[in-house]
């Protein structure tokens, strides 16, 4: 292994460890908090977490083995299953993010009718479509033997080994990325830009009320006035920053890999193997960022995982105190004897 392959292998190991820890923590929060389970978006986050965990324990280790050994990890049967899962899980996670953006759009743009438009039954129907949409492409690819180990990405994924199927495979790949990556990106942009528009409108209304209040309160201390103006600025930036994070991470993580897959279809352009693995690592990094972007950095999840940690530490502290007391009593008994 050269230095680049060592670095890439190390990156995959770090991504695996962080992704496993973060997604398990999200799952623990979901199981621990009844309030999170009652919320409709919790179903979409649970589905996204399931996809991320399965990707972490199934595909990422095989990619690591492919980087180290520079060959197909395991037999053809294992590689076909891994390639099927990679296609299914990637599509499912993209559509889950689109479903979360639709939920936020309805909640912000139609707040009065949100509970009638987005119920558990509606969320279940969206998830059913997500699974049906996601599983259809790998089924077609597997039936046409378009799944295998791809040396460019050092992983088991969509791959055509037969030159006579080149035209069909190009069409299939184009349709697949159009109905997974591009469709999800369009939904994300449309819904979150609508949310941003509403958020900015409300910020302007609050700013007008704040400025009118500051004008009326002529005796207000300058430091209080400055804090109010700073809070206005933070309020305007908060929504933009969150929405930029949602859309930006999606593009940054998935776009290089998708573009590389499409460029690869052209026999004119040569793609460096290191770049192929880097683009794959960027796609894997979405598995790491999702728990933080959609869950762990939110106030409700922060409170929940802090409660879990405090409960674990308190329990261990109680057990430690009990063991210390028991040891102390045993020593006293030994002295009395």
C-alpha positions as CSV (number, residue, x, y, z in Angstrom):
1,X,0.0,0.0,0.0
2,X,1.3,3.5,-0.9
3,X,0.8,6.5,1.3
4,X,-2.4,7.6,-0.4
5,X,-4.0,4.2,0.2
6,X,-3.0,4.2,3.8
7,X,-4.6,7.7,4.3
8,X,-7.8,6.6,2.5
9,X,-8.0,3.4,4.6
10,X,-7.5,5.5,7.8
11,X,-10.2,7.9,6.7
12,X,-12.6,5.0,6.1
13,X,-11.9,3.6,9.6
14,X,-12.5,7.0,11.2
15,X,-15.7,7.4,9.2
16,X,-16.9,3.9,10.3
17,X,-16.2,4.5,14.0
18,X,-17.8,8.0,14.1
19,X,-20.8,6.9,12.0
20,X,-21.4,3.9,14.2
21,X,-21.2,5.9,17.5
22,X,-23.3,8.8,16.2
23,X,-26.1,6.7,14.7
24,X,-26.3,4.4,17.7
25,X,-26.7,7.5,19.9
26,X,-29.6,8.7,17.7
27,X,-31.2,5.3,17.9
28,X,-30.8,5.3,21.7
29,X,-32.4,8.8,21.9
30,X,-35.3,7.5,19.8
31,X,-35.9,4.5,22.1
32,X,-35.4,6.5,25.3
33,X,-37.6,9.5,24.6
34,X,-41.3,9.1,24.2
35,X,-41.6,12.7,23.0
36,X,-39.3,11.9,20.0
37,X,-41.2,8.8,19.2
38,X,-44.5,10.7,19.1
39,X,-43.3,13.1,16.5
40,X,-43.9,12.3,12.8
41,X,-40.4,13.3,11.7
42,X,-39.0,10.7,14.1
43,X,-40.2,8.0,11.7
44,X,-38.1,9.5,8.9
45,X,-35.1,10.0,11.1
46,X,-35.4,6.4,12.3
47,X,-35.5,5.2,8.7
48,X,-32.5,7.3,7.9
49,X,-30.6,6.0,10.9
50,X,-31.4,2.5,10.0
51,X,-30.0,3.0,6.5
52,X,-26.8,4.7,7.9
53,X,-26.2,1.9,10.4
54,X,-26.7,-0.8,7.8
55,X,-24.3,1.0,5.5
56,X,-21.8,1.4,8.2
57,X,-21.7,-2.3,9.2
58,X,-22.1,-3.8,5.7
59,X,-20.6,-1.7,2.9
60,X,-17.9,0.4,4.6
61,X,-15.9,-2.6,6.0
62,X,-15.9,-4.2,2.6
63,X,-14.7,-0.9,1.0
64,X,-11.9,-0.9,3.6
65,X,-11.0,-4.4,2.7
66,X,-11.0,-3.5,-1.0
67,X,-8.6,-0.6,-0.4
68,X,-6.2,-2.8,1.6
69,X,-6.2,-5.9,-0.6
70,X,-7.0,-4.2,-3.9
71,X,-9.3,-7.0,-4.9
72,X,-12.9,-8.2,-4.3
73,X,-13.5,-8.9,-0.6
74,X,-15.2,-12.2,-0.1
75,X,-16.9,-14.2,-2.8
76,X,-19.2,-13.1,-5.6
77,X,-22.3,-13.9,-3.5
78,X,-21.2,-11.5,-0.7
79,X,-20.3,-8.8,-3.2
80,X,-23.6,-9.0,-4.9
81,X,-25.5,-8.7,-1.6
82,X,-23.2,-5.7,-0.7
83,X,-23.8,-4.0,-4.0
84,X,-27.5,-4.6,-3.8
85,X,-27.5,-3.0,-0.3
86,X,-25.3,-0.1,-1.3
87,X,-27.7,0.9,-4.1
88,X,-30.8,0.4,-2.0
89,X,-29.5,2.2,1.1
90,X,-28.1,5.2,-0.8
91,X,-31.4,5.8,-2.6
92,X,-33.4,5.2,0.6
93,X,-31.3,7.7,2.6
94,X,-31.6,10.4,-0.1
95,X,-35.4,10.0,-0.3
96,X,-35.6,10.0,3.5
97,X,-33.9,13.4,3.5
98,X,-36.4,14.6,0.9
99,X,-39.2,13.3,3.1
100,X,-37.8,15.3,6.1
101,X,-37.6,18.4,4.0
102,X,-41.3,17.9,2.9
103,X,-42.3,17.5,6.6
104,X,-40.5,20.8,7.5
105,X,-42.1,22.6,4.5
106,X,-45.6,21.6,5.6
107,X,-44.9,22.4,9.3
108,X,-43.5,25.9,8.4
109,X,-45.6,27.0,5.4
110,X,-48.9,25.3,6.6
111,X,-48.6,25.3,10.4
112,X,-52.4,25.3,11.1
113,X,-53.0,22.2,8.9
114,X,-49.8,20.4,9.6
115,X,-51.3,17.8,12.0
116,X,-54.0,17.0,9.4
117,X,-51.6,16.8,6.5
118,X,-48.7,14.9,8.1
119,X,-50.0,12.1,10.3
120,X,-48.4,8.8,11.2
121,X,-50.4,7.2,8.4
122,X,-49.1,9.8,5.9
123,X,-45.6,9.3,7.1
124,X,-46.0,5.5,6.7
125,X,-47.2,5.9,3.2
126,X,-44.2,8.1,2.3
127,X,-41.9,5.6,3.8
128,X,-43.6,2.8,1.9
129,X,-43.0,4.6,-1.4
130,X,-39.4,5.3,-0.3
131,X,-38.7,1.6,0.2
132,X,-40.5,0.6,-3.0
133,X,-38.6,3.2,-5.0
134,X,-35.3,2.3,-3.4
135,X,-35.6,-1.4,-3.9
136,X,-36.7,-1.3,-7.5
137,X,-33.3,-0.2,-8.9
138,X,-31.1,-2.8,-7.2
139,X,-33.6,-5.5,-8.2
140,X,-33.3,-4.6,-11.8
141,X,-29.5,-4.3,-11.6
142,X,-29.1,-7.6,-9.8
143,X,-31.4,-9.4,-12.3
144,X,-29.2,-8.0,-15.2
145,X,-25.9,-8.9,-13.4
146,X,-25.0,-5.2,-13.1
147,X,-23.7,-5.6,-9.6
148,X,-20.1,-6.4,-8.7
149,X,-16.7,-5.2,-7.4
150,X,-15.6,-1.9,-9.0
151,X,-11.8,-1.3,-8.7
152,X,-12.2,2.4,-9.3
153,X,-14.2,2.8,-6.0
154,X,-12.8,-0.3,-4.2
155,X,-16.3,-1.4,-3.4
156,X,-19.2,-3.6,-4.4
157,X,-21.6,-1.4,-6.3
158,X,-23.3,-1.0,-9.7
159,X,-20.9,-2.4,-12.3
160,X,-21.3,-3.7,-15.9
161,X,-18.6,-6.1,-17.1
162,X,-20.2,-6.9,-20.4
163,X,-19.5,-4.5,-23.3
164,X,-22.6,-5.6,-25.2
165,X,-24.8,-4.1,-22.4
166,X,-23.0,-0.8,-22.4
167,X,-25.9,1.2,-23.9
168,X,-28.5,-0.3,-21.5
169,X,-26.3,0.2,-18.5
170,X,-25.7,3.9,-19.4
171,X,-29.5,4.5,-19.7
172,X,-30.1,2.7,-16.4
173,X,-27.4,4.6,-14.6
174,X,-28.7,7.9,-15.9
175,X,-32.3,7.1,-14.9
176,X,-31.1,5.8,-11.5
177,X,-29.2,9.0,-10.6
178,X,-31.9,11.2,-12.0
179,X,-34.6,9.6,-9.9
180,X,-32.5,9.3,-6.7
181,X,-29.9,12.1,-6.4
182,X,-31.4,14.8,-8.8
183,X,-35.0,14.2,-7.6
184,X,-34.1,14.4,-4.0
185,X,-32.0,17.6,-4.6
186,X,-34.9,19.3,-6.4
187,X,-37.2,18.5,-3.5
188,X,-34.7,19.7,-1.0
189,X,-34.1,23.0,-2.8
190,X,-37.8,23.6,-3.4
191,X,-39.0,22.9,0.1
192,X,-36.1,24.5,2.1
193,X,-36.2,27.6,0.0
194,X,-39.9,28.0,0.7
195,X,-39.1,27.5,4.4
196,X,-36.4,30.1,4.2
197,X,-38.7,32.6,2.6
198,X,-41.3,32.2,5.4
199,X,-38.5,32.4,8.0
200,X,-37.2,35.6,6.6
201,X,-40.7,37.1,6.4
202,X,-41.2,36.3,10.1
203,X,-37.8,37.7,10.9
204,X,-38.7,41.0,9.2
205,X,-41.9,41.3,11.2
206,X,-40.0,40.7,14.5
207,X,-37.3,43.2,13.4
208,X,-40.0,45.9,12.8
209,X,-41.5,45.3,16.2
210,X,-38.1,45.3,17.9
211,X,-37.0,48.5,16.2
212,X,-40.4,50.2,17.1
213,X,-39.9,49.1,20.7
214,X,-36.3,50.4,20.8
215,X,-37.4,53.8,19.5
216,X,-40.1,54.1,22.2
217,X,-37.8,53.1,25.0
218,X,-35.6,56.2,24.8
219,X,-34.1,55.5,28.3
220,X,-32.9,52.0,27.4
221,X,-29.3,51.3,28.2
222,X,-27.0,51.2,25.1
223,X,-25.8,47.7,25.9
224,X,-29.3,46.3,25.9
225,X,-30.0,48.0,22.6
226,X,-26.8,46.5,21.2
227,X,-27.8,43.0,22.4
228,X,-31.2,43.4,20.7
229,X,-29.6,44.3,17.4
230,X,-27.2,41.4,17.7
231,X,-30.0,39.0,18.4
232,X,-31.8,40.3,15.2
233,X,-28.7,39.6,13.2
234,X,-28.3,36.1,14.7
235,X,-32.0,35.4,14.0
236,X,-31.7,36.3,10.4
237,X,-28.6,34.1,10.0
238,X,-29.9,31.1,11.9
239,X,-32.4,29.9,9.3
240,X,-30.1,30.6,6.4
241,X,-27.3,28.6,8.1
242,X,-29.5,25.6,8.9
243,X,-30.9,25.4,5.4
244,X,-27.5,25.9,3.8
245,X,-26.3,23.0,6.0
246,X,-29.1,20.7,4.8
247,X,-28.6,21.4,1.1
248,X,-24.9,21.9,1.3
249,X,-24.0,18.6,3.0
250,X,-26.2,16.8,0.5
251,X,-24.5,18.3,-2.5
252,X,-20.9,18.1,-1.0
253,X,-21.2,14.5,0.0
254,X,-23.2,13.0,-2.9
255,X,-22.5,15.2,-6.0
256,X,-18.8,14.3,-6.5
257,X,-19.6,10.6,-6.4
258,X,-22.7,10.9,-8.7
259,X,-20.8,13.1,-11.2
260,X,-17.9,10.6,-11.2
261,X,-20.2,7.8,-11.9
262,X,-21.7,9.6,-14.8
263,X,-18.4,10.8,-16.2
264,X,-17.1,7.2,-15.9
265,X,-19.7,6.1,-18.5
266,X,-17.7,8.1,-21.1
267,X,-14.8,6.1,-22.3
268,X,-13.0,9.3,-23.3
269,X,-12.3,10.6,-19.7
270,X,-9.9,8.7,-17.5
271,X,-10.6,8.8,-13.8
272,X,-7.9,8.3,-11.3
273,X,-8.5,5.4,-8.9
274,X,-7.6,7.6,-5.9
275,X,-10.2,10.1,-6.8
276,X,-12.8,7.3,-7.2
277,X,-12.2,6.2,-3.6
278,X,-12.2,9.8,-2.4
279,X,-15.6,10.4,-4.0
280,X,-16.8,7.2,-2.3
281,X,-15.5,8.4,1.0
282,X,-17.3,11.7,0.5
283,X,-20.5,9.7,0.0
284,X,-19.8,7.7,3.1
285,X,-19.3,11.0,5.0
286,X,-23.0,11.7,4.7
287,X,-23.6,8.7,7.0
288,X,-21.4,10.6,9.5
289,X,-23.0,14.0,9.1
290,X,-26.7,13.0,9.1
291,X,-26.9,12.2,12.8
292,X,-25.6,15.7,13.7
293,X,-27.4,17.6,10.9
294,X,-30.8,16.1,11.5
295,X,-30.8,14.9,15.1
296,X,-28.0,15.3,17.7
297,X,-27.5,19.0,17.4
298,X,-31.2,19.7,17.9
299,X,-32.2,20.8,21.4
300,X,-34.5,17.9,22.1
301,X,-31.9,15.3,21.1
302,X,-29.2,17.2,23.1
303,X,-31.3,17.0,26.2
304,X,-32.2,13.3,25.6
305,X,-28.6,12.1,25.1
306,X,-27.4,14.2,28.1
307,X,-30.1,12.6,30.2
308,X,-29.0,9.1,29.0
309,X,-25.3,9.9,29.8
310,X,-26.3,11.3,33.2
311,X,-28.4,8.3,34.0
312,X,-25.5,5.9,33.0
313,X,-23.0,7.9,35.1
314,X,-25.4,8.1,38.1
315,X,-26.1,4.4,37.9
316,X,-22.3,3.6,37.8
317,X,-21.8,6.0,40.6
318,X,-24.4,4.3,42.7
319,X,-22.9,0.9,41.9
320,X,-19.5,2.2,42.8
321,X,-20.8,3.5,46.1
322,X,-22.5,0.3,46.9
323,X,-19.3,-1.7,46.2
324,X,-17.3,0.6,48.3
325,X,-19.7,0.3,51.2
326,X,-19.8,-3.5,50.9
327,X,-16.0,-3.6,50.9
328,X,-15.9,-1.3,53.9
329,X,-18.3,-3.5,55.9
330,X,-16.4,-6.6,54.9
331,X,-13.2,-5.1,56.3
332,X,-14.9,-4.2,59.5
333,X,-16.2,-7.8,59.9
334,X,-12.7,-9.1,59.3
335,X,-11.2,-6.8,62.0
336,X,-13.9,-7.9,64.5
337,X,-13.0,-11.5,63.9
